[in-house]
């Protein structure tokens, strides 16, 4: 499955995928890497006012943060347009998640192995909502690498929840995550769960 021209046909169907995860895990980067349009970003500078509110210890070089959402679009073939909505990562903006997931077929939860504990809230949220999701381990430069089954075990994920590694900066890698969550959502709809974990 590859990208089509950026002007979808008038009869093209559209669907929505949510990109979620903790603060600074690569949500904005992934949306920007795959979007065929200039992504809409609602970012604000990280200021002194966020001290004590947002935990910046693990991302000291991060100077901006998403305060509402990221938005991008991909045309897949002549008959399908994917709209991407990246969620804000900080807890104080999570009240917007209910609106962002409305109408979504699935979600990509991006995780950083250095901060796996930040993934639990997003995973719990999508499990509670019954929205199909996959876990995408963003392999940051210099970060320790772990087999996906160890990540699955650490996050206590069911065997049928896909876990894969990605580089959120790479268009092909990011696209593979979107294709996988689309496939998984279709499997859930048709009742066909994968019998083995996806890598």
Secondary structure, 3 states (H helix, E strand, C coil): CCECCCCCCCCCEEEEEEEEECCCCCHHHHHHHHCCCCCEEEEEECCHHHECCECCHHHCCCCEEEEEEEEEEEEECCCEEEEEEEECCCHHHHHHHHHHHCCCCEEEEEECHHHHHHHHHHHHHHHHHCCCEEEEEECCCCCCCCCHHHHHHHCCCCCCCCEEEECCCCHHHHHHHHHHHHHHHHHHHHCCCCCCCCC
